[in-house]
Amino acid sequence: MHVAENSSHQLERLNEEEIIEIELTEENFNKLIKYLNKSFSLDSNKHNIKLGKGLYGNSRFYLSNEHYHLFKTCNVWTAKGFKVADIPIKPCFALTSKNVMKQLSKNK
């Protein structure tokens, strides 16, 4: 799993249409965090297993419990997390980031 920070400096470089603000209740935020945490493989001490430096900045790769293939992409995983947090989205139609963004835009 590739984990990267999104600082305000990084967000400034994106186009406005590439950012969708999502408001979550505390309960739904906690559901999302629980979903994310379940995706990490843990060692015998229950620590995330680091695999190495990521692609940019302070990003890192971690071992994941998830398995990806043509129909289960990182976008589907992301959409499932949103669904767990009660955001209306259909993960089965979220194969691309463009589709994820389109679905989220409709719900604004």
N, C-alpha and C positions, 0 to 999 in steps of 0.2 A: 504494500500500500504506500503510495507516495503522499506525504503530508507536507504542506507548505503553508507558511504564514501569508496573510493578505493584509499588509499594512496600508495605511491611508495613502502613502506614497505610491504603492503599486496600483491601488485602485484608481488613482488620478490618471493613469495611463490608459485606462479602458474607456471605450465609448459609452455614452449614457445608455444605449440600448443593450449593452453587455452586462448591465447591473440591474438586478431586480431585488428590491428590499422586501424582506419577508418578516412580518411581525409574528412572534410566537408568544403564547402564554408561557409562564414558568413551567407548567405541567408538560406542555408540548416540547419545550426546549429540553427538559429532562428526558423525555422519550427519545428525542433525537440523539442526545449524548449517550444514552444507554445503547441505542442502535449502533452508533459509531464505535463505542468501546467493545461491543461484541464482535466487531470485525477484525480486531487485532488478535493474533496468536500470542500466547503468553508462555514464558519459560516457567520452570518449576517454582520460581519465587514470585510468580504472577506479575512479572514485568514484561512490557512490550519487547519484542525481539527486533533489535535494530539490524538492518541489512547493509546500510551504508549511506553515504552522502547522496542527497537528491539532485535534481537537475538544475536547480537555481537557488540562490540565496541561502537561507537557513533550512532548506527543505531536507527531508530524510526519507529513506525507504524503510518500511517495517514489514515483517512477515504478517500475512493476513490469513484469516480463516476462509476468506472468500475465494471462489474459483471463477475465473472469467473465461468466456467463450463468445462466439459470434452474437448470440442472443442474450448474453448476460454481460453487458459492458459496464464500465465505470459509471456511465450515465444512468443505466438501469439501477445500479446500486444506489446512486445519489437519489433518484426518484423514489426508490423504496424507503429511504430515510425520510424524505419529505412526507411520504404517505403515512409512515409511522407517527410523524409529528402532526398528523391531521391536516396536512396541506393537500387540497384536491389535485391529484395528479395520477396518471395511469402509467405505472412503470413499464408495462408491456409495450407501450408506444414511445418509450424514451431511449431508443437505441443511440441517438445522437444528441450532442449538447444543444443543437438548434431546436430539436423537438422538446427537450426539457424546458428551454427558455420560452418556447411558444406556449406550452401548457401553463407555465407559471404566469405568463403575460395575460392569458385569458382569465385568470383567477384574481387579477388585481382589481 
